């Protein structure tokens, strides 16, 4: 006798229903990178991830990078720095304005293309960042945010309105935890954005001493108010000071060039400089402070110019990989076409049969030589504020000399 056919269709539907209800999660394992302020020369640490899980990509310099399971081709090569402390909501709208106009596509005032390979991209709002930091008093760090217009992170600071210098801020706790979205910020406070240093978190207090040392600090120190004691109370991470108040050997960023002006140097992610010499022995030379930049250049800067203690945040910004061309288009970057692939009327390397550039030396689209050591810098344009020029020709010539040795 034949057996009755089993009803398998209902069982399959139930299994399919269970599969659709289970959400695919991109599990990650993270590791915190060491602070480049305290340990500038850090060793490489290798940590193994578990089987079947997504881990992090560990590169030289203790870079903690998150990678994803290759469920789609767009995330196979996606690499992002770990920034789990960033705020998830929108920016503080009163400190932003929309990024609009024809300049977004690389056009000038006449509508012609001035900068190639730009156009499109997602809508943005430009954040108004305070690079001068003239307001005295303690400021509370409400949250750390991502700024689409720069590589470093920004911090939202707040201070109460009509607060006297000798009074203390009554609210020392930020609104929310700094990560979850906050519907509305209190209106009894003044808000501002600054470039956040590496390691700054929600709830910290920062202060600007560009207007001088406050009276409350002098009263606290009393008779021992010398330069060393004042530096021990003021030269903290995130504080803005004149260069003559910063001790020698301190790592700083957001450096100004003139008295009363805003910061101009070391504003990108992971950038910093070091205060080398204050020239205290010479009265005329003491008007300037020697600062060594990351390129190795030592420059004279006014002693009254501003600087912030620390390193620019998001130091692992250069380790990121977009993973696909679409993310580059979302950033407003258009494709770059090789000159050999163009026609002869569009580029000096264009035209001809095959991949030949017609026995022409490498030049740009405007005919300027791009290789063979062609110099473009003017010889007579000497900067008198440069004490020691940055080391040049450290690429191919240095490798050749190392081989000879």
Protein Blocks (a to p, Z undefined) as FASTA:
>chain_A
ZZddddfklmmmmmmmmmmmpccdddddddddddfklmmbacdddddddehiacddddeh
iiacdddddfbfklmmgccdddfkbcfbdcdfklgccdedjklnopafkopafbghieej
iddddddddfkomagcjdddfbdcddfkbmbdcddddddehiafkbccfblcdehjhlac
cfbacfkbccddddddehiaehiacddfknopcfklmmmnmmmlcfklmmmmmmcghiac
dfklpcghiacehiafbehiacfehkbghiacddfbgolmbmklmmpccdddfkopacdd
dfkbccdedddehkllmmpcehiaklmmmnopacdddfklmcfklomkggcehjbehhpa
cddfkopafehoiafbdfklccfkbmbdcdehklmmmmmmmmmZZ
